[in-house]
Amino acid sequence: MSDRMTTPWGEVELARFPEDPRDRLRAWDASDAYLLRHLAAENVPLTGEVVVLGDRWGALVTALAEHRPTQITDSFLGQEASRANLARAGVEPGAVQLLTTQDEPPERIDVLLVRVPKSLALLEDQLLRLAPAVHPGTVVIGTGMVKEIHTSTLQLFERILGPTRTSLARQKARLIFCAPDPALRRPANPWPYRYDLPAGVGAISGRPVVNHAGVFCADRLDIGTRFLLQHLPGPGPARVVDLGCGNGVVGTAVALADPAAEVLFVDESFQAVAAAEATYKANGVPGHAEFRVGDGLTGVAPDSVDLVLNNPPFHSHQATTDATARRMFTGARRALRAGGELWVIGNRHLGYHITLKRVFGNCELVASDAKFVLLKAVRKA
């Protein structure tokens, strides 16, 4: 679904990616609009190197395209949405530079606009990465919905960049103003973070995991993944996909248990795929692996996969939605060979069995406890 956002620079038509007419979620919110209104009303000079961090669907860089900003994002889907929204607005290719959180940032930043992410760790990591490029004259303004901006958010700006204050709330959105202090002694960047897994989780027990900032449950093994690791299918399938791989612990466990397996790690987060590759390498697995940032199994050849393992997310930023899970299940069915299996771990209340039966025509309960169900769907011929 596309919709229009009115900005001081005119109207822009925006859509999320991939575009889905059933999706009622907008590609912008009140915090994007608040920031843009402030920039125009206060005549903030948008000169020099303008960097937009965490622009979720490209609303900010599309509105500000004439100032040739640089976008930095962790989201493949967000980057693709930005690319499509810029093209829709008639912005010439290359006018906006699209970088990922894993790319080298600009050496000097004159204006830093921050759309506050859901992950405080990701904000910490990115502010620390960008801080060397910030100078005393840099304009630093953050934006987010009131429920996304906490005392800890403001403390991060204070600790890494300099004195910070907030605006009044408008339409449940708030701005953050930070004055860079060149004399500030910044802390060392704690990311990526590494720890050893506990016992009782199969072939990967006691082995190292590497997490980049922003990856789900970056400082510990989440209980859903633990449950999946305890019930993984035995060796056999030749090509396995860790779909929505996060830090790659599931795919690495498969490779450790069966070095003959070919494992494809896929996630839409650049941070996650980097973490998965680091985890795999830290464990010295002798098998073959591929690491891909993308929209689920889009781009994977049909009928080419034997097993897909999936712990689907059920949030898109602050919104609860099953759209991602539905796309993952549909993509898995297309990629699987006849007789291939999709294994899904999820909270009981999410009702994935209904969607799986709709997509595959079948669904079997593999294991369950008080909170989780592990489900299996088979691609029929």
LINUR-V729120 format. One record per residue. N is the residue number from 0. RES is the residue in three letters. SS is DSSP state (~ for helix, > for strand, _ for the rest). D_FIRST is the distance of its C-alpha to the first C-alpha in Angstrom with 1 decimal. Layout:
# LINUR-V729120
<<N | RES | SS | D_FIRST> <N | RES | SS | D_FIRST>>
This chain:
# LINUR-V729120
<<0 | MET | _ | 0.0> <1 | SER | > | 3.8> <2 | ASP | > | 6.7> <3 | ARG | > | 10.4> <4 | MET | > | 13.1> <5 | THR | > | 16.6> <6 | THR | > | 19.2> <7 | PRO | _ | 22.9> <8 | TRP | _ | 22.3> <9 | GLY | > | 19.9> <10 | GLU | > | 16.3> <11 | VAL | > | 13.8> <12 | GLU | > | 10.3> <13 | LEU | > | 8.5> <14 | ALA | > | 5.9> <15 | ARG | _ | 7.3> <16 | PHE | _ | 9.3> <17 | PRO | _ | 9.4> <18 | GLU | _ | 6.0> <19 | ASP | _ | 5.7> <20 | PRO | _ | 4.8> <21 | ARG | _ | 7.1> <22 | ASP | _ | 6.0> <23 | ARG | _ | 6.6> <24 | LEU | _ | 7.8> <25 | ARG | _ | 7.6> <26 | ALA | _ | 8.7> <27 | TRP | _ | 11.9> <28 | ASP | _ | 14.4> <29 | ALA | ~ | 17.7> <30 | SER | ~ | 19.7> <31 | ASP | ~ | 18.1> <32 | ALA | ~ | 18.7> <33 | TYR | ~ | 22.2> <34 | LEU | ~ | 23.2> <35 | LEU | ~ | 22.3> <36 | ARG | ~ | 24.1> <37 | HIS | ~ | 27.1> <38 | LEU | ~ | 27.4> <39 | ALA | ~ | 27.7> <40 | ALA | ~ | 29.8> <41 | GLU | _ | 32.3> <42 | ASN | _ | 32.4> <43 | VAL | _ | 31.8> <44 | PRO | _ | 33.1> <45 | LEU | _ | 30.3> <46 | THR | _ | 33.0> <47 | GLY | _ | 34.1> <48 | GLU | _ | 32.0> <49 | VAL | > | 28.8> <50 | VAL | > | 27.1> <51 | VAL | > | 23.9> <52 | LEU | > | 24.0> <53 | GLY | _ | 21.2> <54 | ASP | _ | 18.3> <55 | ARG | _ | 15.5> <56 | TRP | _ | 12.6> <57 | GLY | _ | 14.7> <58 | ALA | ~ | 14.3> <59 | LEU | ~ | 18.1> <60 | VAL | ~ | 19.2> <61 | THR | ~ | 17.0> <62 | ALA | ~ | 18.5> <63 | LEU | _ | 21.9> <64 | ALA | ~ | 21.9> <65 | GLU | ~ | 25.1> <66 | HIS | ~ | 27.0> <67 | ARG | _ | 26.3> <68 | PRO | _ | 25.4> <69 | THR | > | 25.4> <70 | GLN | > | 22.7> <71 | ILE | > | 23.9> <72 | THR | > | 21.6> <73 | ASP | _ | 22.3> <74 | SER | > | 18.9> <75 | PHE | ~ | 18.4> <76 | LEU | ~ | 14.6> <77 | GLY | ~ | 14.7> <78 | GLN | ~ | 16.9> <79 | GLU | ~ | 14.8> <80 | ALA | ~ | 11.7> <81 | SER | ~ | 14.4> <82 | ARG | ~ | 15.9> <83 | ALA | ~ | 12.9> <84 | ASN | ~ | 12.2> <85 | LEU | ~ | 15.9> <86 | ALA | ~ | 16.2> <87 | ARG | ~ | 13.6> <88 | ALA | _ | 15.8> <89 | GLY | _ | 18.9> <90 | VAL | _ | 20.4> <91 | GLU | _ | 23.3> <92 | PRO | _ | 23.4> <93 | GLY | _ | 25.5> <94 | ALA | _ | 25.1> <95 | VAL | _ | 23.3> <96 | GLN | > | 24.8> <97 | LEU | > | 22.7> <98 | LEU | > | 25.0> <99 | THR | > | 24.8> <100 | THR | _ | 26.8> <101 | GLN | _ | 29.3> <102 | ASP | _ | 30.0> <103 | GLU | _ | 32.9> <104 | PRO | _ | 31.8> <105 | PRO | _ | 33.1> <106 | GLU | _ | 36.8> <107 | ARG | _ | 36.6> <108 | ILE | > | 33.8> <109 | ASP | > | 34.3> <110 | VAL | > | 31.1> <111 | LEU | > | 29.3> <112 | LEU | > | 26.1> <113 | VAL | > | 25.1> <114 | ARG | > | 21.9> <115 | VAL | _ | 23.8> <116 | PRO | _ | 22.7> <117 | LYS | _ | 23.0> <118 | SER | _ | 26.0> <119 | LEU | ~ | 29.2> <120 | ALA | ~ | 30.8> <121 | LEU | ~ | 28.2> <122 | LEU | ~ | 28.6> <123 | GLU | ~ | 32.4> <124 | ASP | ~ | 32.4> <125 | GLN | ~ | 30.3> <126 | LEU | ~ | 32.3> <127 | LEU | ~ | 35.4> <128 | ARG | ~ | 34.3> <129 | LEU | ~ | 33.4> <130 | ALA | ~ | 36.4> <131 | PRO | _ | 39.0> <132 | ALA | _ | 37.0> <133 | VAL | > | 36.9> <134 | HIS | > | 39.9> <135 | PRO | > | 41.4> <136 | GLY | > | 39.6> <137 | THR | > | 36.1> <138 | VAL | > | 33.6> <139 | VAL | > | 31.8> <140 | ILE | > | 29.0> <141 | GLY | > | 26.8> <142 | THR | > | 24.0> <143 | GLY | > | 22.4> <144 | MET | > | 21.9> <145 | VAL | ~ | 25.3> <146 | LYS | ~ | 25.0> <147 | GLU | ~ | 24.4> <148 | ILE | _ | 27.5> <149 | HIS | _ | 30.8> <150 | THR | ~ | 34.4> <151 | SER | ~ | 34.2> <152 | THR | ~ | 31.3> <153 | LEU | ~ | 33.6> <154 | GLN | ~ | 36.6> <155 | LEU | ~ | 34.9> <156 | PHE | ~ | 34.4> <157 | GLU | ~ | 38.0> <158 | ARG | ~ | 39.5> <159 | ILE | ~ | 37.9> <160 | LEU | _ | 37.5> <161 | GLY | _ | 39.5> <162 | PRO | _ | 39.8> <163 | THR | > | 36.5> <164 | ARG | > | 35.6> <165 | THR | > | 32.6> <166 | SER | _ | 31.4> <167 | LEU | _ | 31.1> <168 | ALA | _ | 27.9> <169 | ARG | > | 25.4> <170 | GLN | _ | 22.6> <171 | LYS | _ | 23.3> <172 | ALA | > | 23.0> <173 | ARG | > | 26.1> <174 | LEU | > | 27.3> <175 | ILE | > | 29.9> <176 | PHE | > | 32.7> <177 | CYS | > | 34.9> <178 | ALA | > | 38.0> <179 | PRO | _ | 38.9> <180 | ASP | _ | 42.4> <181 | PRO | _ | 44.0> <182 | ALA | _ | 46.9> <183 | LEU | _ | 44.7> <184 | ARG | _ | 45.6> <185 | ARG | _ | 42.4> <186 | PRO | _ | 42.4> <187 | ALA | _ | 42.1> <188 | ASN | _ | 38.8> <189 | PRO | _ | 39.0> <190 | TRP | _ | 36.2> <191 | PRO | _ | 36.1> <192 | TYR | > | 37.7> <193 | ARG | > | 39.9> <194 | TYR | > | 41.4> <195 | ASP | > | 43.2> <196 | LEU | _ | 41.9> <197 | PRO | _ | 44.0> <198 | ALA | _ | 46.2> <199 | GLY | _ | 45.2> <200 | VAL | _ | 41.9> <201 | GLY | ~ | 43.4> <202 | ALA | ~ | 44.0> <203 | ILE | ~ | 42.2> <204 | SER | _ | 44.3> <205 | GLY | _ | 45.7> <206 | ARG | _ | 43.9> <207 | PRO | > | 42.0> <208 | VAL | > | 38.3> <209 | VAL | > | 36.8> <210 | ASN | > | 33.8> <211 | HIS | _ | 31.9> <212 | ALA | _ | 30.5> <213 | GLY | _ | 27.2> <214 | VAL | _ | 27.7> <215 | PHE | _ | 27.6> <216 | CYS | _ | 31.0> <217 | ALA | _ | 32.6> <218 | ASP | _ | 36.0> <219 | ARG | _ | 36.7> <220 | LEU | _ | 35.9> <221 | ASP | _ | 33.4> <222 | ILE | ~ | 34.8> <223 | GLY | ~ | 32.1> <224 | THR | ~ | 32.8> <225 | ARG | ~ | 36.5> <226 | PHE | ~ | 36.3> <227 | LEU | ~ | 34.6> <228 | LEU | ~ | 37.3> <229 | GLN | _ | 40.0> <230 | HIS | _ | 38.9> <231 | LEU | _ | 37.8> <232 | PRO | _ | 38.9> <233 | GLY | _ | 42.1> <234 | PRO | _ | 42.5> <235 | GLY | _ | 41.9> <236 | PRO | _ | 38.5> <237 | ALA | _ | 38.6> <238 | ARG | > | 35.0> <239 | VAL | > | 33.1> <240 | VAL | > | 29.6> <241 | ASP | > | 29.1> <242 | LEU | > | 25.3> <243 | GLY | _ | 23.8> <244 | CYS | _ | 27.4> <245 | GLY | _ | 27.6> <246 | ASN | _ | 31.2> <247 | GLY | _ | 32.1> <248 | VAL | ~ | 34.7> <249 | VAL | ~ | 33.8> <250 | GLY | ~ | 33.9> <251 | THR | ~ | 37.0> <252 | ALA | ~ | 38.7> <253 | VAL | ~ | 38.1> <254 | ALA | ~ | 39.7> <255 | LEU | ~ | 42.6> <256 | ALA | ~ | 43.3> <257 | ASP | _ | 43.1> <258 | PRO | _ | 43.7> <259 | ALA | _ | 43.3> <260 | ALA | _ | 39.6> <261 | GLU | > | 37.0> <262 | VAL | > | 34.2> <263 | LEU | > | 30.8> <264 | PHE | > | 29.2> <265 | VAL | > | 25.3> <266 | ASP | > | 23.1> <267 | GLU | _ | 20.1> <268 | SER | > | 22.3> <269 | PHE | ~ | 24.8> <270 | GLN | ~ | 27.2> <271 | ALA | ~ | 27.1> <272 | VAL | ~ | 28.0> <273 | ALA | ~ | 30.7> <274 | ALA | ~ | 32.1> <275 | ALA | ~ | 32.1> <276 | GLU | ~ | 34.1> <277 | ALA | ~ | 36.4> <278 | THR | ~ | 37.0> <279 | TYR | ~ | 37.8> <280 | LYS | ~ | 40.2> <281 | ALA | ~ | 41.8> <282 | ASN | _ | 42.8> <283 | GLY | _ | 44.4> <284 | VAL | _ | 43.0> <285 | PRO | _ | 44.7> <286 | GLY | _ | 42.0> <287 | HIS | > | 39.2> <288 | ALA | > | 35.8> <289 | GLU | > | 32.7> <290 | PHE | > | 30.1> <291 | ARG | > | 26.6> <292 | VAL | > | 23.6> <293 | GLY | _ | 20.4> <294 | ASP | _ | 17.5> <295 | GLY | _ | 19.7> <296 | LEU | _ | 21.8> <297 | THR | _ | 19.8> <298 | GLY | _ | 22.7> <299 | VAL | _ | 25.3> <300 | ALA | _ | 27.3> <301 | PRO | _ | 27.1> <302 | ASP | _ | 30.2> <303 | SER | _ | 31.3> <304 | VAL | > | 31.2> <305 | ASP | > | 33.7> <306 | LEU | > | 32.3> <307 | VAL | > | 29.1> <308 | LEU | > | 29.5> <309 | ASN | > | 26.5> <310 | ASN | _ | 26.0> <311 | PRO | _ | 22.3> <312 | PRO | _ | 20.8> <313 | PHE | _ | 19.3> <314 | HIS | > | 17.9> <315 | SER | > | 15.1> <316 | HIS | _ | 17.1> <317 | GLN | _ | 18.1> <318 | ALA | > | 15.7> <319 | THR | > | 17.0> <320 | THR | _ | 14.9> <321 | ASP | _ | 16.1> <322 | ALA | ~ | 13.1> <323 | THR | ~ | 15.2> <324 | ALA | ~ | 18.2> <325 | ARG | ~ | 16.8> <326 | ARG | ~ | 15.8> <327 | MET | ~ | 19.3> <328 | PHE | ~ | 21.1> <329 | THR | ~ | 19.7> <330 | GLY | ~ | 20.4> <331 | ALA | ~ | 23.8> <332 | ARG | ~ | 24.8> <333 | ARG | ~ | 24.1> <334 | ALA | ~ | 26.2> <335 | LEU | > | 29.0> <336 | ARG | > | 32.1> <337 | ALA | > | 33.6> <338 | GLY | > | 35.1> <339 | GLY | > | 33.0> <340 | GLU | > | 31.8> <341 | LEU | > | 28.9> <342 | TRP | > | 30.2> <343 | VAL | > | 27.9> <344 | ILE | > | 29.1> <345 | GLY | > | 27.4> <346 | ASN | > | 28.3> <347 | ARG | ~ | 29.7> <348 | HIS | ~ | 27.4> <349 | LEU | ~ | 24.2> <350 | GLY | _ | 25.1> <351 | TYR | ~ | 24.3> <352 | HIS | ~ | 27.0> <353 | ILE | ~ | 24.9> <354 | THR | ~ | 22.0> <355 | LEU | ~ | 24.6> <356 | LYS | ~ | 26.5> <357 | ARG | ~ | 23.5> <358 | VAL | ~ | 22.8> <359 | PHE | ~ | 26.4> <360 | GLY | _ | 28.4> <361 | ASN | _ | 30.5> <362 | CYS | _ | 30.7> <363 | GLU | > | 33.9> <364 | LEU | > | 34.8> <365 | VAL | > | 36.5> <366 | ALA | > | 37.4> <367 | SER | > | 36.6> <368 | ASP | _ | 37.9> <369 | ALA | _ | 37.3> <370 | LYS | _ | 33.9> <371 | PHE | > | 32.5> <372 | VAL | > | 32.3> <373 | LEU | > | 32.5> <374 | LEU | > | 31.1> <375 | LYS | > | 31.7> <376 | ALA | > | 30.0> <377 | VAL | > | 31.7> <378 | ARG | _ | 30.3> <379 | LYS | _ | 32.5> <380 | ALA | _ | 33.9>>
